[in-house]
């Protein structure tokens, strides 16, 4: 990856989840979405992400890298992120939180199968 600037990502979601609880974490993710969204469209668009990238410490990313971030989370193919897509993307980008969620789901399924 010669010539490309590496982006360091520190996963704060598990710490936030531990301190805030589930509802508090979702509330903070919603606040983050509102901070990044286009206020008229109520979506995170390429333009709103580019305009607000500095808030995330991502001011050095290229347009292609920002577009890749949007594409990664865009489940409905409209080229933007709605609030649900943003929250799902944040969870997907948090390996530790995903592992914990998978573990909790597995435990719940085992309990359900044992007690029909």
Protein Blocks (a to p, Z undefined) as FASTA:
>chain_A
ZZiacdddddfklmmmmmnommlmmmmmmmmmmmmmcfklopacfklmmmmmmmnopmmp
cfklmmmmmmmmmmnonopacfklmmmmmmmmmmklmmmmmmmmmmmmmmmmmmZZ
